[in-house]
Amino acid sequence: MFDPLKLIRPHLRDLVPYSSARDDYQGDDGIFLDANENPIGSITDQDWNRYPDPYQRKLKEKISEIKAVGTDQIFLGNGSDEPIDLLFRAFCEPGIDNVIINPPTYGMYKVSADINDVQTIEVLLSEDYELDDAGILDAVNTNTKMVFICSPNNPTGNDLSQDRIDKVIRNFKGIVVIDEAYIDFTNRESYISRLDEFPNLVVLQTFSKAWGLAGLRLGMAFGSAELLKIPNRIKAPYNLSGLTQETVLMALGNSHKKIEMVAQILKDRAELERDLKGLSIIHKVHPSDANFFLVELDKASKVYADLIHKKVIVRDRSKVVLCENALRITVGTREENKKLIDELRKLE
């Protein structure tokens, strides 16, 4: 049976977490003289003088309804980057342990590993950007604590084979982290629905993409209650502001707007793909299950610079492994997409 406490760094097993004033008293009403707050108010029109709920209970209750999981199976952090970093800090002994990543992929996995002095073992995706499940399992050694899989993948845009992902989860004894930042742009069910099947699984999602709340920096991690007790124990006491919690809670009550935005982006994605493929300057538009395309063309870095000069900003991925001469292009509004196509046409 999978036990996350067997993977945790030894010195954290008996860690006594910081106890905040809101741990001692969790009610909403009363005369609060316990946290050294300003009792008069804040310098804004709204009262932000009190510390926020350190465990985001109301927000988690709403998310649990939407995602069909228990509130104890949810961790909320400052973007997805916070739970990524906390997983390293919790389970990887610096200078000893390692994790497996699958380039080309989201860059923060390696950055967090480097910050925490954890080795990364790189098992490249195939030339058609599919997961090398056999290569991952062959690369595992006694110090491999986690495998990071981004699906749909960034920067390639494709959803990876679920059969291959399943094989990794079933045969790896450590933690498998599946980053589903772009799941809302696919037709498949999230791996959140399989948390009971895979106790060693952590699923990352975000409010930055489909929900259009990137500026609030709210990421979600889903996993077993036992596993998520650990990042909750070592996180900063008040890691999410009250403003973020209240705003996202309000957004969750307006979920039809998110559905409308996703539908519009998918429609615009199809039109942008058609227009990109109609340009002679473009050699290949890789299939996308996300809200962006990886596009191959000659002299990608020069095209990138030319577009910058015209105030059209895309992402140059030409120096990323398996993405030579490629740009990553986000689906914008119709007007923005038209401007992009017009400028690319001028470069033909």
Secondary structure by P-SEA (a helix, b strand, c coil): cccccccccccccccccccccccccccccccccccccccccccccccccccccccaaaaaaaaaaaaccccccccccccaaaaaaaaaacccccccccccccccccaaaaaaaaaabbbbbbbccccccccaaaaaaaaccccccbbbbbcccccccccccaaaaaaaaaccccbbbbbcccccccccccccccccccccbbbbbcccccccccccbbbbbbcccccaaaaaaccccccccaaaaaaaaaaaaaaaaaaaaaaaaaaaaaaaaaaaaaccccccccccccccccccccaaaaaaaaaaaacccccccccccccccbbbbccccaaaaaaaaaaaaaac
